[in-house]
Amino acid sequence: MKKLSYLVASLALITASFSAFAAVTPQNSVAVTNASAPASKVGVLDMRQVMEKSVQIAQIREKLQKDFKPKQDKLLSAQNTLKSDSERLRRDNAIMNNNDRKQLEQKLITGQQELQRMQANFQQELMAAQNKELKGFLDNVKNIVEKTAKNENLSLVITKDTVAFVNPDLDITNKVIQQLPHK
């Protein structure tokens, strides 16, 4: 009889232990952990709007246009020369002697190759200059975003183009724009 009551008591203890263990499953422990963790705040930044409203971007654009205008004019001049030589060949082909026609055709081929080389160099130089100028701007924006995130106690800032919907209350774009240099 003592053994039976001992066995019943043991079973009751095991059952109680199992019930307590079941109450603390990984699902429940995550909920407890999440409930005790501080709430994360997310901010959203519309980078396109930042760039559109930035005085610095307008200044960068003007500077690049000014710096690259002579090279662009040189490209246009080379294109116009090729175009006029091509029209001359088409127009005068029937009356040109064979030697003059071959010289003009060779000049067109050489000119086209030179123009392609000039265009490729122009594009590379322009891209390098744009990247250099934009790097400074983007570094500045990043610093402003970090400062704003700290002031707003944000855990994460994402760009607006990476989400389908955003509550306007989470948008920090105007706060960032206001901190950009206005000169």
HELIX and SHEET records of a PDB file:
HELIX    1   1 LYS A    2  ALA A   23  1                                  22    
HELIX    2   2 PRO A   26  SER A   36  1                                  11    
HELIX    3   3 MET A   47  LYS A   53  1                                   7    
HELIX    4   4 VAL A   55  ASP A   92  1                                  38    
HELIX    5   5 ASN A   98  ASN A  151  1                                  54    
HELIX    6   6 LYS A  160  THR A  162  5                                   3    
HELIX    7   7 PRO A  168  LEU A  170  5                                   3    
HELIX    8   8 THR A  173  GLN A  179  1                                   7    
SHEET    1   A 2 VAL A  42  LEU A  45  0                                        
SHEET    2   A 2 LEU A 156  THR A 159  1                                        
END                                                                             
